[in-house]
Amino acid sequence: MKKLFWIPFLISLLTISVTGQNIETFNKYFVDETMRIDYYHIGEAKEEIITLDQIYKYGIWAGSRKNLIDNLNLGR
């Protein structure tokens, strides 16, 4: 019975450490700012061209600091 008591406790400790680690990862590799890139994507069946229009620097990052990797795979 004592073993069953420790299992949820250990799982909660693991969850807390993983969540904190993602925030530390964000602070280590990213700056708390947002960059927007405007570009043109043009072409036809035989040729594709991507040209840069403007780059903007905005204020604080409004996205998630916990889910740094997109697992949905909805785009290319």
C-alpha positions as CSV (number, residue, x, y, z in Angstrom):
1,M,0.0,0.0,0.0
2,K,2.9,2.4,0.7
3,K,4.2,1.9,-2.8
4,L,1.0,3.0,-4.3
5,F,1.1,6.2,-2.3
6,W,4.6,7.2,-3.7
7,I,3.7,6.7,-7.4
8,P,1.4,9.8,-7.8
9,F,3.9,11.8,-5.7
10,L,6.8,10.8,-8.0
11,I,4.7,11.5,-11.2
12,S,3.9,15.0,-9.9
13,L,7.5,15.8,-9.2
14,L,8.5,14.6,-12.7
15,T,5.8,16.8,-14.2
16,I,6.9,19.9,-12.3
17,S,10.6,19.4,-13.3
18,V,9.7,18.9,-17.0
19,T,7.5,22.0,-17.0
20,G,10.1,24.2,-15.3
21,Q,12.7,22.9,-17.8
22,N,10.8,24.1,-20.8
23,I,10.6,27.6,-19.4
24,E,14.4,27.5,-18.7
25,T,14.9,26.3,-22.3
26,F,12.9,29.3,-23.6
27,N,15.0,31.7,-21.5
28,K,18.2,30.1,-22.6
29,Y,17.6,30.0,-26.4
30,F,15.1,32.8,-27.1
31,V,14.7,36.5,-26.5
32,D,11.4,37.8,-25.1
33,E,10.5,39.6,-28.3
34,T,8.6,38.9,-31.5
35,M,9.9,39.1,-35.1
36,R,7.6,39.3,-38.1
37,I,8.8,38.7,-41.6
38,D,6.8,39.8,-44.6
39,Y,7.7,38.1,-47.9
40,Y,6.3,37.3,-51.3
41,H,5.9,33.8,-52.5
42,I,5.3,33.8,-56.2
43,G,5.8,31.3,-59.0
44,E,4.3,29.0,-61.5
45,A,4.5,25.3,-62.3
46,K,8.2,25.4,-63.3
47,E,9.6,28.2,-61.1
48,E,9.1,29.3,-57.5
49,I,10.5,32.6,-56.1
50,I,10.5,33.9,-52.5
51,T,11.5,37.5,-51.9
52,L,11.9,39.3,-48.6
53,D,9.7,42.5,-48.2
54,Q,10.2,43.7,-44.6
55,I,11.3,42.6,-41.1
56,Y,9.5,44.0,-38.0
57,K,10.5,43.8,-34.4
58,Y,7.7,43.8,-31.9
59,G,7.3,43.7,-28.2
60,I,7.1,40.7,-25.9
61,W,6.5,37.1,-27.1
62,A,2.8,36.2,-26.7
63,G,3.1,32.5,-27.5
64,S,3.6,29.5,-25.2
65,R,6.8,29.1,-23.3
66,K,6.0,25.5,-22.4
67,N,5.2,24.0,-25.8
68,L,8.3,25.0,-27.8
69,I,8.0,22.3,-30.3
70,D,5.0,22.1,-32.6
71,N,3.8,18.5,-32.7
72,L,0.7,19.1,-34.9
73,N,2.7,19.0,-38.2
74,L,0.0,21.0,-40.0
75,G,2.4,22.8,-42.3
76,R,5.4,22.1,-44.5
